[in-house]
Amino acid sequence: MAGKKPTSKNTSETKLIRELAEILNETELSEIEMKRGDLKIRVSKHSQTVSTLAAPAAMLAPQAAPQPAAATMPMPSAAESTPNDHSSHPGAVKSPMVGTAYVRPSPDAAPFVKSGDNVSEGDTILLVEAMKTFNPITAPKSGKVSAVLVNDAQPVEFGEVLFIIE
């Protein structure tokens, strides 16, 4: 009977874990954690562990619809090839936390700033959402935004360069 339990869980849970692991391999993230009801999945590169807390079988049945959302998670493109190239730049502003970066206040709004815009010290450049809290990331000095290095709804790591002000 022990052989049948993993088989029943190898359907949607395993597929979701594989999709999350694929996202880790395609990005420079070190960890992804997802919670859906009583199910919590954490996939990490550094410790190379996969943790799952399974919900009762009745809770797992309606998982087919949310899976495409995990698969369509926006992939970083602007920062993918050059995340560390800007880390020593004197105008680099780094993420103070792990979370999801948002370059606009709402999905239908214009971005806070674009590359080439002038900003004043304290202006909000983007938001980083962590633990369901939106944290404004502000300009530490006045100047010209020479680069916004993250895309909207992109996962970011602690210390990752978000934008550059010259």
Number of C-alpha atoms within 10 A of each C-alpha: 5 6 7 9 9 11 10 12 14 13 10 16 18 14 13 20 20 13 16 23 20 12 21 17 12 12 18 18 16 16 20 17 13 15 11 12 10 12 15 14 19 17 22 17 15 8 9 10 11 13 13 16 11 15 13 10 10 7 13 17 9 10 12 9 7 11 14 11 9 13 14 9 13 14 17 19 13 13 22 14 11 12 15 13 10 20 17 9 13 10 21 22 22 18 19 16 15 18 23 20 25 25 25 19 16 9 11 7 9 11 15 15 18 15 14 14 13 14 19 13 11 13 16 19 22 25 23 25 19 14 9 9 10 16 17 17 21 16 21 16 14 14 17 17 21 17 20 22 21 24 20 17 20 19 24 27 19 12 14 22 26 27 21 22 23 15
